[in-house]
Amino acid sequence: MAFIFSESHDSSDRSMDLDRIRRDSFEPGRWIIWQNTQTWRPPTDVFETDDNVIVRVEIAGMREADFNVVLHEQLLTITGVRVDPSPKVAYHQLEVRYGEFRTEVYLHWAVERGGIAATYQDGFLVVVLPKSHARRVPVIETGAE
């Protein structure tokens, strides 16, 4: 499982790519190929205990190495790909989703990045994020002049 804890986010790369696409799409004789994927969102629970914020994602048929878990500022993003294990000749009923998935959770709590843990068992990915405890700052009174 890949954990990425990003402290800074540079959106200039994305805006430069969009600028290039806009510029190139109006250039005569240029073709642009767009890839359209159907990204789906697995069922996701978010709850808290006294000490932790817990994110539980229901996604069976995966391995721990198939997940990418990214925490950027207060946004937890979990992505991956669930591959259909067997080829099909004809579909009679198709309810189980395969392909790229993504779920995002905005955390309203400050968390301790050093204690984050994730486990995958019995079809559930569970990410435990320890809450940051309030820190007391000593206030020193000075004499009024």
C-alpha positions as CSV (number, residue, x, y, z in Angstrom):
1,M,0.0,0.0,0.0
2,A,1.4,3.4,-0.9
3,F,1.1,6.2,1.6
4,I,1.8,9.7,0.4
5,F,1.7,12.6,2.9
6,S,2.1,15.7,0.9
7,E,2.8,19.0,2.7
8,S,2.6,21.3,-0.3
9,H,0.5,21.2,-3.4
10,D,1.6,22.8,-6.7
11,S,-1.3,23.2,-9.0
12,S,0.8,25.1,-11.6
13,D,1.6,21.8,-13.4
14,R,-2.1,21.1,-14.0
15,S,-2.7,24.7,-15.2
16,M,0.2,24.4,-17.5
17,D,-1.2,21.2,-19.0
18,L,-4.6,22.8,-19.5
19,D,-3.0,25.8,-21.1
20,R,-1.0,23.5,-23.5
21,I,-4.2,21.5,-24.4
22,R,-6.1,24.7,-25.1
23,R,-3.2,26.1,-27.2
24,D,-2.6,22.9,-29.1
25,S,-6.3,22.1,-29.8
26,F,-6.6,25.2,-32.0
27,E,-3.4,24.6,-33.9
28,P,-4.2,23.5,-37.5
29,G,-3.6,19.8,-38.3
30,R,-3.4,18.8,-34.6
31,W,-5.4,15.9,-33.2
32,I,-6.0,15.5,-29.4
33,I,-6.9,12.1,-28.0
34,W,-9.1,12.3,-24.9
35,Q,-9.2,9.3,-22.6
36,N,-12.5,9.1,-20.8
37,T,-12.6,6.7,-17.8
38,Q,-15.4,5.8,-15.6
39,T,-14.1,6.4,-12.1
40,W,-16.4,5.1,-9.4
41,R,-16.6,5.7,-5.6
42,P,-16.8,2.8,-3.2
43,P,-19.0,3.0,-0.1
44,T,-17.0,5.0,2.5
45,D,-17.7,5.5,6.3
46,V,-16.1,8.3,8.3
47,F,-16.4,8.3,12.1
48,E,-14.5,9.4,15.1
49,T,-13.6,8.0,18.5
50,D,-12.1,10.0,21.4
51,D,-8.6,9.6,20.0
52,N,-9.0,8.8,16.2
53,V,-10.7,9.6,13.0
54,I,-11.5,6.4,11.2
55,V,-12.1,6.1,7.5
56,R,-13.5,2.7,6.4
57,V,-13.8,1.8,2.7
58,E,-15.8,-1.2,1.5
59,I,-13.9,-2.7,-1.5
60,A,-13.6,-6.5,-1.8
61,G,-11.3,-8.4,-4.1
62,M,-8.2,-6.2,-3.6
63,R,-4.8,-6.6,-2.1
64,E,-3.1,-4.1,0.2
65,A,-0.6,-3.2,-2.5
66,D,-3.5,-2.1,-4.8
67,F,-4.4,1.0,-2.8
68,N,-2.9,4.5,-3.0
69,V,-3.6,6.6,0.1
70,V,-2.7,10.3,0.0
71,L,-3.1,12.9,2.7
72,H,-2.7,16.4,1.5
73,E,-3.4,19.1,4.1
74,Q,-6.9,18.1,5.3
75,L,-7.9,16.0,2.2
76,L,-7.5,12.2,2.4
77,T,-7.7,10.6,-1.1
78,I,-7.9,6.8,-1.6
79,T,-7.5,5.5,-5.2
80,G,-6.8,2.3,-7.0
81,V,-8.0,-0.1,-9.7
82,R,-10.1,-3.2,-9.1
83,V,-9.5,-5.6,-12.0
84,D,-12.1,-8.0,-13.2
85,P,-10.5,-11.4,-12.7
86,S,-12.2,-13.3,-15.4
87,P,-13.1,-12.6,-19.1
88,K,-16.8,-12.6,-19.9
89,V,-18.5,-13.7,-23.1
90,A,-21.9,-12.2,-22.3
91,Y,-23.3,-10.2,-19.4
92,H,-26.6,-11.2,-17.9
93,Q,-26.4,-9.1,-14.8
94,L,-23.5,-6.7,-13.9
95,E,-23.6,-5.0,-10.5
96,V,-20.1,-5.3,-9.2
97,R,-17.9,-2.4,-10.3
98,Y,-14.4,-2.8,-11.7
99,G,-11.9,-0.3,-12.9
100,E,-10.5,2.9,-11.4
101,F,-12.0,4.0,-8.1
102,R,-11.5,7.1,-6.0
103,T,-12.9,8.3,-2.7
104,E,-12.1,11.6,-1.0
105,V,-12.7,12.6,2.6
106,Y,-12.2,16.2,3.9
107,L,-11.0,16.0,7.5
108,H,-12.4,18.6,9.8
109,W,-9.9,17.6,12.5
110,A,-6.2,18.2,12.8
111,V,-4.4,14.8,12.7
112,E,-1.0,13.5,13.8
113,R,0.6,12.5,10.5
114,G,3.2,10.3,12.2
115,G,0.7,7.9,13.7
116,I,-1.5,7.2,10.6
117,A,-2.1,3.5,9.9
118,A,-4.1,1.6,7.3
119,T,-5.0,-2.1,7.1
120,Y,-7.0,-4.1,4.5
121,Q,-8.9,-7.1,5.8
122,D,-12.1,-8.9,4.8
123,G,-12.9,-6.5,2.0
124,F,-12.5,-3.3,4.1
125,L,-9.7,-0.8,4.0
126,V,-9.5,1.0,7.3
127,V,-7.4,4.1,7.7
128,V,-6.9,5.3,11.3
129,L,-5.8,8.9,11.7
130,P,-4.9,10.0,15.3
131,K,-6.4,13.3,16.3
132,S,-4.0,16.1,17.3
133,H,-4.4,17.0,20.9
134,A,-4.8,20.6,21.8
135,R,-1.5,22.1,22.9
136,R,-1.3,24.5,25.8
137,V,0.7,27.6,25.3
138,P,1.8,29.3,28.5
139,V,0.7,32.9,28.8
140,I,3.0,35.1,30.7
141,E,1.5,38.3,32.1
142,T,3.7,41.3,32.1
143,G,3.2,44.2,34.5
144,A,1.2,47.1,33.1
145,E,3.2,50.2,32.5
